[in-house]
């Protein structure tokens, strides 16, 4: 028997055992990580923003309707949501280990779409984001200006425009959360002036949306012009406003009796700042 051979040759037995042990050690060191099973449960994140709303309002009008629809998704283990005072809502839907994350994301997306019609108009306009996310944080990084030549708003915008997009293109990266804020035109309303002119914040918001929009200008020389028309000239309109001065000239109200015009600068202070200060 083979056991008799090893008993009669102890040196050979020891050498073979050492070789097997060495091969095992080398295999463990060089074993690819992909060979290990993924035991972390897949997580789908749903996020949205209701600008100007407090945490309780966001919870009641945004988080709760979405939770009602998402709850019961096949393979779901549990879900949790958080609402902040700056109008942000974040919901994490955790699934059982082994659930296909792509199918889970599609199921959550479909259920979120069912809840969208009952959400506030502003939330529908800004949209909801559904992303696949690993609950494990891989890295935390920060940027700064060594000589102080750039303020926090510039650094936040730089990180969102250049660094975040580059990191999202790295294979294996599911999401990049930027703690900073994007640039945004801040409009600080004056309640006293609004009251004196008989205006409301809703009217001001509607005027901003109506006059800060990009529309198609059409073209000159296109059909149904004469076939002999050789050229067609597209018309480009100045749509979206780009700076503080243009926002200040937004017309809020026109008095037909005396022809006076109320501009946005008459009832508010406009400045370029952060999207949120939460």
HUSULHU-V10218 format. One record per pair of residues at least 24 apart in sequence whose C-alpha atoms are under 10 Angstrom apart, sorted by the first residue. I is the first residue (numbers start at 1). J is the second residue. Records with the same first field share a line. If there is no record, write none. Layout:
I = J + J
//
This chain:
37 = 98
38 = 97 + 98
39 = 96 + 97 + 98
40 = 95 + 96 + 97 + 98 + 134 + 135 + 136
41 = 77 + 94 + 95 + 96 + 97 + 98 + 99 + 101 + 134 + 135
42 = 76 + 77 + 93 + 94 + 95 + 96 + 97 + 98 + 99 + 100 + 101 + 102 + 104 + 105 + 132 + 133 + 134 + 135
43 = 76 + 77 + 78 + 79 + 91 + 92 + 93 + 94 + 95 + 96 + 97 + 99 + 101 + 104 + 105 + 131 + 132 + 133 + 134 + 135
44 = 79 + 91 + 92 + 93 + 94 + 95 + 101 + 102 + 104 + 105 + 106 + 108 + 109 + 130 + 131 + 132 + 133 + 134 + 135
45 = 79 + 80 + 81 + 90 + 91 + 92 + 93 + 94 + 105 + 108 + 129 + 130 + 131 + 132 + 133 + 134 + 135 + 175
46 = 81 + 89 + 90 + 91 + 92 + 93 + 105 + 108 + 109 + 112 + 128 + 129 + 130 + 131 + 132 + 133
47 = 81 + 82 + 83 + 88 + 89 + 90 + 91 + 92 + 127 + 128 + 129 + 130 + 131
48 = 83 + 87 + 88 + 89 + 90 + 91 + 123 + 124 + 126 + 127 + 128 + 129 + 130
49 = 83 + 84 + 86 + 87 + 88 + 89 + 90 + 122 + 123 + 124 + 126 + 127 + 128 + 129
50 = 83 + 86 + 87 + 88 + 89 + 119 + 120 + 121 + 122 + 123 + 124 + 125 + 126 + 127
51 = 85 + 86 + 87 + 88 + 122 + 123 + 126 + 275 + 276
52 = 85 + 86 + 87 + 88 + 276
53 = 84 + 85 + 86 + 87 + 88
54 = 83 + 84 + 85 + 86 + 87 + 88
55 = 82 + 83 + 84 + 85 + 86 + 87 + 88 + 89
56 = 83 + 84 + 85 + 87
57 = 83 + 84 + 85 + 87
58 = 82 + 83 + 84 + 85 + 86 + 87 + 88 + 89 + 119 + 120 + 123
59 = 83 + 84 + 87 + 88 + 89
60 = 119
61 = 118 + 119 + 120 + 123
62 = 87 + 88 + 89 + 115 + 116 + 118 + 119 + 120 + 123
63 = 88 + 89 + 90 + 91 + 115 + 119
64 = 115 + 119
65 = 112 + 114 + 115 + 116 + 117 + 118 + 119
66 = 91 + 108 + 111 + 112 + 113 + 114 + 115 + 116 + 118 + 119
67 = 91 + 93 + 111 + 112 + 115
68 = 111 + 112 + 115
69 = 108 + 110 + 111 + 112 + 113 + 114 + 115
70 = 107 + 108 + 109 + 110 + 111 + 112 + 113 + 114 + 115
71 = 108 + 111
72 = 111
73 = 104 + 107 + 108 + 111
74 = 99 + 103 + 104 + 107 + 108
75 = 99 + 100 + 104
76 = 104 + 108
84 = 278
85 = 277 + 278
86 = 275 + 276 + 277 + 278
87 = 123 + 276 + 278
88 = 276 + 278
89 = 128
90 = 128 + 129
91 = 130
92 = 130 + 131 + 132 + 133 + 135
93 = 132 + 133
94 = 133 + 134 + 135
101 = 132 + 133
102 = 131 + 132
104 = 132
105 = 130 + 131 + 132 + 133
106 = 130 + 131
131 = 174 + 175
132 = 173 + 174 + 175
133 = 173 + 174 + 175 + 176
134 = 173 + 174 + 175
137 = 175 + 176
138 = 173
139 = 176
140 = 176 + 177
141 = 178
142 = 178 + 179
152 = 180 + 181 + 274
153 = 180 + 181 + 182 + 183 + 184 + 272 + 273 + 274 + 275
154 = 180 + 181 + 182 + 183 + 273 + 274
155 = 180 + 181 + 182
156 = 180 + 181 + 182 + 183 + 274
157 = 181 + 182 + 183 + 184 + 274
158 = 182 + 183
180 = 274 + 275 + 276 + 277
181 = 273 + 274 + 275 + 276 + 277 + 278
182 = 273 + 274 + 275 + 276
183 = 272 + 273 + 274 + 275 + 276
184 = 271 + 272 + 273 + 274 + 275 + 276
185 = 241 + 242 + 243 + 244 + 247 + 270 + 271 + 272 + 273 + 274 + 275
186 = 244 + 247 + 268 + 269 + 270 + 271 + 272 + 273 + 274 + 275 + 276
187 = 244 + 247 + 248 + 264 + 265 + 267 + 268 + 269 + 270 + 271 + 272 + 273
188 = 265 + 267 + 268 + 269 + 270 + 271
189 = 264 + 265 + 266 + 267 + 268 + 269 + 270
190 = 265 + 266 + 267 + 268 + 269
191 = 267 + 268
192 = 267
193 = 266 + 267 + 268
194 = 266 + 267 + 268
195 = 267
196 = 267
197 = 253 + 262 + 266 + 267
199 = 252 + 253 + 267
203 = 252 + 253
204 = 250 + 251 + 252 + 253 + 263 + 264 + 267 + 268
205 = 252
206 = 252
207 = 250 + 251 + 252 + 253 + 264
208 = 241 + 247 + 250 + 251 + 252 + 264
209 = 240
210 = 250
211 = 239 + 240 + 241 + 247 + 250 + 251 + 252
212 = 238 + 239 + 240 + 241 + 242 + 246 + 247 + 250
213 = 238 + 239 + 240 + 241
214 = 238 + 239 + 240 + 241
215 = 239 + 240
243 = 270 + 271 + 272
244 = 269 + 270 + 271 + 272
245 = 270 + 271
247 = 271
//
